[in-house]
Amino acid sequence: MKIFISADIEGVSGVVHGEHTSRDGREHDYARRLMTEEVNACIQGALEAGAEKIVVNDSHGTMRNLYHEQLQTKAELILGSPKKLAMMEGIDADFDAVLFVGYHTKMGDNGILNHTFNGRVVRSIKINGVELGEFGLNALVAGHFGVPVIFVSGCNLLAVEAAKCVPNIHQAVVKQTISRTTALNVHPAEARALIKEGTKKALQNYEAIQPFTMAPPYAVQVTFLHTGLADAVEILPIVTRVDPLTISFTTDNVLASYQLIRSAIMMAASIS
Ligand SMILES: [Zn+2]
């Protein structure tokens, strides 16, 4: 059994603020330790369920967050950026299942530290009229390769968002959102136990969960937080300006759509 883990930080128990999540945050190194141990719990659960190969993709910010030396020795780690598939770099059709650790809700919804890829750039992303967050967009990439996302950890509201895409997904709810920067957290040790047990349970019956897919063509709309961001992205020849804040494009390939979304955000971020 081959397992792919995409690890973010905002959904980790105890992480509630930019001081935890941003590179220069005073509590960032502490949050990185919490993140590393939640990923370790997922790896341990996967090993106990019979996983033979485990690839972890560090998926937050710089994508250099996990403490490699502290990581469970049986997993391989993708560190760094840029990478063509960003939060899903490393996934291919050889994997049997995907697990998301430390995920969060999309921009504009309630949920601790909600945002979609870049909180200073993106207001919303829609594919074929359906608004998706990082969970849904990354699950579509896995779905392109025929691989199901079978487990996610994060806050109680992310659990609702994830189940809209993958109704029978296994979950570890490690905190309850109170506000965008406040949560009721379970103890880190309890979070790790929930993640380990949830991973084991998910892998015992992973074939029951279908890959998340949408039918082509993929009509993508990205709405930005101000018009200057859309101005920058409108330079791409494939892009049409729909309204002052929104660009759109259409592809027949979900990977191309994902890569164009990521490229558009990088362009916009360069002037934000
Ligand atoms: Zn993140």
Boltz pocket constraint, residues with backbone or C-beta under 6 A from the ligand:
constraints:
  - pocket:
      binder: B
      contacts: [[A, 8], [A, 9], [A, 10], [A, 59], [A, 60], [A, 61]]
      max_distance: 6.0
